[in-house]
Amino acid sequence: MPLLENRYRYADLGLLLLRLGLGVMMVVHGYPKLMGGPEKWTALGGEMRHLGINFAPAAWGLAAAIAETIGGQLLALGLLFRWACGALLITMLVAAVSHLAVGEGFGDYSHALENGIVFLGLLLIGPGKYSVDQQVFPPSRKRY
């Protein structure tokens, strides 16, 4: 099936570019939050109130900062890829809900929503062959 193989020739390269680009951007957004310390974590984690969760805001904020920073690094590497995508997806959904809950418009919540959609898609697709996961946990059968 040469036609089918041709069709997906650049799929893994495309996944690599998505992983690297989004991963680096998540690290750039998450690192200041992670380094902000307990005051920043508490403010960030306080957004969980929009989901009815009012306890341990510093812990939730730290979890979000770790998801963005470490999750972004794992995403770029393609290491523990689906776990990283899941953590980033949850973080983006909470961010979108937080923007919506305070009455902000589409321009304010759309970035988080768009990223969440991409992370869900990547979670389903997988990291591609140019990833650490592919080297450490090779698939047992051909993907296409």
N, C-alpha and C positions, 0 to 999 in steps of 0.2 A: 504494500500500500504506500507507494512513494508520495502520492498526493496528500494523504493524511499526515504523513511524517513531515512534509513540507509546510503544511498548515500550522503546525506547532513548533516550527524550527526555532523561533525566538521566544517561546513562552517562558523558558527558564531564565533567560536574560531579562525579560520584562519583570518577572518576579524578583530577581536580584535588584533591579533598579527601584522597584517599589519598596522593597525591604530596606535598602540603604537610605533612600530619600526620606521615607516616613520615620525610620528608626532614628536617624540623625535629628530630624525635626522634633521628635518626641523627647530626645535627650536634651535638646536646647531649651524646650519648654519646661521639662521636669527638673533639671539640675538646680535652678535657682529655688524652686520649691523645696527640694530635698535639703539644700544648704541653708534654707531660711530658718530652720530650727523649730522648736515647739510652738512659738508664737505663730509662725506661718502655717504650720501643720494644723493648729487649732482653727485658724480662720478658714483654711481649705476644707478641713473635715467637717466644719460647721454646716457646710452645704448639704450634708446628709439629712438635715432637718426637713428638707423638702420631700424626703422619702419616709418621714416619720421616725427617723433614727436620731435620737438626741443624746446618746451616751458616747463617751470616748472620742470626742472630735479630733484630738491630737493623733490618736491611733489611725483613724480613718484618713486624715490628711497625710500622715506619713505613708500609709498604704498607697494613696494616690500618687504621691511624689515618687515612691519606689516603682510603682507601675509605669509611670512615664519615663523615669530615668533608666532603671535597670531593664524594664520591659522594652524600651527603645533600643537599648544595646543588644538585647537578645533577639529582637526583631531584625536588626541589621545583620547580625551574625547568622541568623537562621538556626539558633540554638534554643531548645525548649520552645519552639516557635508557636505551637498552638496554645500553650499556657500563656505566653507573652501576649498573643493576640486576644485571648480571653480577658486577661487583666486590663489591657488597653481598651477593649470594647466596653467593659463595665465602667471604667473611668470616664470614657467619652459619653456614655449614656447618662451617668450622674451629672456630668457637666452640662449636657443639653437640658436635662430636667431642671437643673438649678437656674439656668438662663430663662427657661419658660416659666418657672414658678414665680419669678419676680416681675413677670410681664415684659421681658425684653423681646424684641422683634426677631424676625427671621435672620437678619444679618448678624445677630449676636449668638444665636444658638446653632446656626447652620454649619459652622466649621466643626464643632464637636460632633454633630449628627453625621456629617459627611465622613469624618474620620472613623466614626463608629461603624458605618456601612462598609467602609474599606476593610477595617479590621475583621468584621464578620466574614466578608468575602475571602480574605486571606486565611482566616481560620479554617474555612471549608476547603480551600484549594491546596493549602500546604506551602512549604517554603521553597519548593523547587530544588533542582539538582545542585545548584551552586550554594549550598548551605551546610552548616556544621551538622545539623540533624541528618542530612542525607548521607554524610560520611560516617556518622556514629551509628545511626539506625537506618541502614539501607532498606528500601522497600523490598518486599518479597516477590512482587510481580510488577510488570510494566504498567506505568501510569495511564497511558492512552491506549 
